């Protein structure tokens, strides 16, 4: 079971998150999501547990509880959705090149 944990303290580590959830069962991974540029925590993370019943119990027991000075939100993680790049010509296909008077000479 993949679990989404929100409103984490920016100083929370993956290790402390894993330790918190291991009290409810076997944790296969715990990861704090960080900003790509700064490396700083974004205030949320994901925990994977092997057993769905243990995962659901952890969600029930930990949601809206205090952890490292913050009231955390704990829910089943939704599958990641595809995001468009939002870049130039992302919805038009094509090559998006300039081509100004390309065949003029």
C-alpha positions as CSV (number, residue, x, y, z in Angstrom):
1,X,0.0,0.0,0.0
2,X,1.3,3.4,-0.9
3,X,0.5,6.2,1.6
4,X,0.7,9.9,1.2
5,X,1.8,12.0,4.2
6,X,1.3,15.7,4.1
7,X,2.1,18.7,6.3
8,X,5.5,17.3,7.4
9,X,8.0,19.4,9.3
10,X,10.6,20.5,6.9
11,X,13.3,18.9,9.1
12,X,11.6,15.5,9.1
13,X,13.8,12.8,7.6
14,X,12.9,9.7,5.6
15,X,14.3,7.6,8.5
16,X,12.1,9.2,11.1
17,X,9.1,8.8,8.8
18,X,9.9,5.1,8.4
19,X,10.3,4.7,12.1
20,X,6.9,6.3,12.7
21,X,5.1,3.9,10.3
22,X,7.1,0.8,11.3
23,X,5.1,0.7,14.6
24,X,2.2,-0.4,12.5
25,X,3.9,-3.0,10.3
26,X,6.6,-3.6,7.7
27,X,7.6,-0.5,5.8
28,X,9.3,-1.2,2.4
29,X,10.1,2.5,1.8
30,X,9.7,6.0,3.2
31,X,10.7,9.0,1.1
32,X,10.5,12.7,1.8
33,X,9.9,14.6,-1.4
34,X,12.5,17.4,-1.9
35,X,12.8,20.4,-4.2
36,X,15.0,19.5,-7.2
37,X,16.9,22.8,-7.1
38,X,17.4,23.4,-3.4
39,X,17.2,19.9,-2.0
40,X,14.9,21.2,0.7
41,X,11.9,19.2,1.9
42,X,8.6,20.1,0.2
43,X,6.7,19.1,3.3
44,X,5.3,15.8,2.1
45,X,6.3,12.3,1.5
46,X,5.3,8.7,0.7
47,X,5.4,5.5,2.7
48,X,5.0,2.0,1.2
49,X,3.8,-0.8,3.4
50,X,3.6,-4.4,2.4
51,X,0.3,-5.2,4.1
52,X,-2.8,-3.3,3.2
53,X,-4.5,-3.9,6.5
54,X,-1.5,-2.6,8.4
55,X,-1.3,0.4,6.1
56,X,-5.0,1.2,6.6
57,X,-4.5,0.9,10.4
58,X,-1.5,3.3,10.2
59,X,-3.6,5.8,8.2
60,X,-6.5,5.6,10.7
61,X,-4.2,6.0,13.7
62,X,-1.8,8.7,12.3
63,X,-4.1,11.0,10.3
64,X,-4.3,14.4,12.0
65,X,-1.9,13.5,14.8
66,X,1.1,15.5,15.9
67,X,4.5,14.4,14.5
68,X,7.6,16.4,15.0
69,X,5.6,19.5,15.9
70,X,3.2,19.4,12.9
71,X,-0.3,17.9,12.5
72,X,0.2,15.5,9.6
73,X,-2.3,14.3,7.1
74,X,-2.1,10.6,6.2
75,X,-4.1,9.1,3.3
76,X,-3.9,6.5,0.6
77,X,-1.8,7.9,-2.2
78,X,-3.6,8.5,-5.5
79,X,-1.8,7.2,-8.6
80,X,0.4,9.8,-10.3
81,X,-1.4,11.6,-13.2
82,X,0.4,12.6,-16.3
83,X,1.0,16.3,-16.5
84,X,1.5,18.2,-19.8
85,X,4.8,19.9,-20.2
86,X,3.0,23.2,-20.7
87,X,5.9,24.3,-22.8
88,X,5.9,26.1,-26.2
89,X,3.8,24.2,-28.8
90,X,3.1,21.4,-26.3
91,X,-0.4,20.9,-27.6
92,X,0.1,21.4,-31.3
93,X,2.5,18.7,-32.2
94,X,4.8,19.7,-35.0
95,X,8.3,20.9,-34.6
96,X,7.6,24.3,-33.2
97,X,10.6,25.8,-35.1
98,X,10.9,29.3,-36.3
99,X,11.2,28.7,-40.0
100,X,11.2,32.4,-41.0
101,X,11.6,32.6,-44.8
102,X,13.2,29.2,-44.7
103,X,12.9,28.6,-48.4
104,X,13.7,32.2,-49.5
105,X,17.3,31.7,-50.7
